[in-house]
Amino acid sequence: MQQVLDDAGMRLAELDAIAFARGPGSFTGVRIAVAVAQGAAFGAGIPLVPVSTLAAIAQGQFRRSGERRLLVALDARMGEVYWGCFEIDGRGLAMSCCDEQVCPPDRVDTPGTEGWRGVGPGWAAYGAELAARTGLDPDVHAGEAICEARDLAVLGAAEFAAGGSVPPQLAAPVYLRDRVTRVG
């Protein structure tokens, strides 16, 4: 983080806000993202902007391919995926079309097959099951689409401009399930 600020010739306190990946994702990864963002924002006296990990993946796919209707899936382990549907709006921003969910890949739903593309690491892990369920073909490089900082920044800046920031003490991870292991 310091290297990015140094490269830009800025100090942390000069930022308007910090965008962070709020989840869904791995429990540890999401908690670390929130904690680092909270510590930096609290110390600098600036707000935070929570951004969906799935939306950032959709934003990145749009940046790379121009595709505008994306069903994003992350491997949630335990035979499940985190998923959501996103359309790119007229401003070039990934907007959610449904509630983000977690479920087995054979229960994922889509608003339809017309013009939708599957993307994200969940497609690499469960491509056959997701394709059979949704009728979608994943992008050839679907599994390589990950949450990148530059896409978080684009969505975070738009959300900040729309008043979507929170004070550091109110930033929280988004968990779509409350269990991390199976017994038996």
C-alpha positions in Angstrom: 0.0 0.0 0.0 2.8 2.4 0.9 4.6 1.7 -2.4 1.5 2.6 -4.4 1.1 5.8 -2.4 4.8 6.6 -2.9 4.6 6.0 -6.6 1.6 8.4 -6.8 3.5 11.0 -4.6 0.7 10.9 -2.1 0.1 10.3 1.6 -2.6 8.1 2.9 -4.4 11.0 4.6 -4.7 12.7 1.2 -7.1 10.0 -0.1 -10.8 10.6 -0.1 -11.5 7.0 0.9 -10.2 3.5 0.7 -12.2 0.8 -1.2 -11.9 -2.8 0.0 -13.2 -6.2 -1.0 -16.0 -6.9 1.5 -16.6 -10.5 0.3 -17.9 -12.9 -0.3 -14.7 -15.0 -0.3 -12.5 -17.0 2.0 -13.3 -16.2 5.7 -9.6 -15.4 6.5 -9.0 -13.4 3.3 -12.1 -11.3 3.8 -11.3 -10.6 7.5 -7.8 -9.6 6.6 -9.0 -7.2 3.9 -11.4 -5.6 6.3 -8.9 -5.3 9.1 -6.2 -3.8 6.9 -8.6 -1.3 5.4 -10.0 -0.4 8.8 -6.5 0.1 10.3 -5.3 2.3 7.5 -8.6 4.3 7.3 -8.8 4.8 11.0 -5.2 6.0 11.2 -5.7 8.4 8.3 -9.1 9.6 9.4 -10.8 8.7 6.1 -13.9 6.6 5.3 -14.1 3.1 3.7 -16.1 2.0 0.7 -17.1 -1.7 0.8 -17.1 -3.4 -2.7 -18.4 -6.8 -3.5 -15.7 -9.2 -4.5 -18.1 -10.7 -7.1 -18.8 -7.2 -8.6 -15.1 -6.5 -8.9 -14.6 -9.8 -10.8 -17.4 -8.8 -13.1 -15.9 -5.3 -13.5 -12.5 -6.9 -14.4 -14.1 -9.2 -17.0 -15.8 -6.2 -18.6 -12.5 -4.3 -18.7 -10.7 -7.3 -20.4 -13.4 -8.5 -22.8 -16.2 -5.9 -23.0 -18.8 -8.5 -22.0 -21.7 -6.9 -20.2 -23.8 -9.7 -18.7 -21.8 -11.9 -16.3 -22.7 -14.7 -13.9 -19.7 -14.7 -11.5 -18.9 -17.7 -9.4 -16.2 -18.2 -6.7 -15.4 -21.6 -5.3 -16.8 -21.5 -1.7 -15.4 -25.0 -0.9 -17.5 -27.7 0.6 -19.2 -28.3 -2.8 -20.6 -24.8 -3.0 -20.1 -21.6 -4.9 -20.6 -17.9 -4.1 -22.3 -16.4 -7.0 -24.1 -13.4 -8.4 -25.3 -11.9 -11.7 -24.0 -8.5 -12.9 -24.8 -6.3 -15.8 -22.6 -3.5 -16.9 -24.6 -0.2 -16.9 -24.3 2.8 -19.2 -21.4 4.2 -17.1 -19.4 1.0 -17.6 -20.0 -0.2 -14.0 -20.9 -3.7 -12.8 -24.4 -3.6 -11.2 -25.9 -6.5 -9.3 -29.0 -8.1 -10.9 -29.7 -10.5 -8.0 -28.8 -11.1 -4.4 -25.4 -12.7 -3.9 -25.8 -16.3 -2.8 -24.0 -19.4 -1.7 -25.2 -22.8 -2.8 -24.2 -26.0 -4.6 -23.4 -25.4 -8.3 -26.5 -27.4 -9.4 -28.7 -24.8 -7.7 -27.3 -21.7 -9.3 -29.9 -19.7 -11.3 -29.6 -17.1 -13.9 -31.9 -14.4 -15.4 -31.7 -16.3 -18.7 -29.1 -17.6 -21.1 -29.3 -14.8 -23.7 -26.0 -12.8 -23.7 -24.8 -14.1 -20.3 -21.3 -15.4 -19.7 -19.9 -17.4 -16.8 -16.7 -16.1 -15.2 -14.7 -16.5 -12.0 -12.8 -19.3 -10.2 -16.0 -21.1 -9.4 -16.4 -21.9 -13.1 -12.9 -23.4 -13.1 -13.8 -25.6 -10.2 -17.4 -26.5 -11.2 -17.7 -25.6 -14.9 -19.5 -28.7 -16.0 -22.1 -28.5 -13.2 -22.6 -24.7 -13.6 -22.9 -25.0 -17.4 -25.4 -27.9 -17.1 -27.5 -25.9 -14.6 -27.4 -22.5 -16.3 -27.0 -23.3 -20.0 -24.0 -20.9 -20.1 -20.6 -21.5 -21.5 -17.8 -20.2 -19.3 -15.3 -17.8 -20.8 -12.3 -19.8 -22.0 -10.2 -18.1 -19.2 -13.1 -17.9 -16.7 -11.1 -19.3 -13.8 -8.4 -16.7 -14.2 -10.8 -13.9 -13.6 -10.0 -12.7 -10.0 -10.7 -9.7 -7.9 -8.2 -7.0 -8.8 -7.4 -3.7 -7.0 -7.9 -1.6 -10.1 -11.5 -2.9 -10.5 -12.2 -2.4 -6.8 -11.0 1.2 -7.3 -13.4 1.8 -10.2 -16.4 0.5 -8.3 -15.3 2.1 -5.1 -14.9 5.6 -6.6 -18.4 5.4 -8.1 -19.8 4.2 -4.8 -18.0 6.9 -2.9 -19.3 9.6 -5.3 -22.8 8.2 -4.7 -22.4 8.5 -0.9 -21.7 4.9 -0.2 -18.8 5.2 2.3 -18.8 4.1 5.9 -16.6 5.1 8.9 -13.9 2.5 9.6 -15.5 1.2 12.7 -18.6 0.2 10.8 -16.8 -1.7 8.0 -17.8 -5.3 8.0 -17.1 -8.4 6.0 -20.0 -10.0 4.1 -20.4 -13.7 4.8 -23.0 -15.6 2.8 -22.7 -18.6 5.1 -21.9 -19.0 8.7 -20.1 -22.3 8.8 -16.6 -23.0 7.6 -16.3 -26.8 8.2 -18.4 -29.9 8.1 -18.7 -32.3 10.9 -18.7 -36.0 10.1 
